[in-house]
Amino acid sequence: MVTAARWIRRHCTTTLLDALHENPDFKIKIGWHSLGGGTAALLTMLREMKQFSSCTCVTFGPAACMTLELAEFRKPFITSTINGYDIVPTLSASSVHNFIYRVHAQ
């Protein structure tokens, strides 16, 4: 997901900047689902550029892709909707480690 977000940033930034130049009132909103949702959330790295400082993200069932600290930092501009029974958003190295630990502790 990180590689995909970096690839999109590298290959699409010029096109997005051109579109914003032609439409100065437009705002960039990134959205996707599942693995793409994780990529979209990571793509909010575009906010580091002045021209994209107002970019926001909406995801549906995004894959777990960032640390808790990074997620808290990005909370104001990322909205995620998750079905309570969807395993993809909650499956991470940390959650798998915790599961294995709990199984072995019994």
Secondary structure, DSSP 4 states (H G I P E B T S, - for coil): -HHHHHHHHHHHHHHHHHHHHH-TT---EEEEETHHHHHHHHGGGGGGSGGGTT-EEEEESPPP-S-HHHHHHHGGGEEEE--TT-SGGG--HHHHHHHHHHHHH-
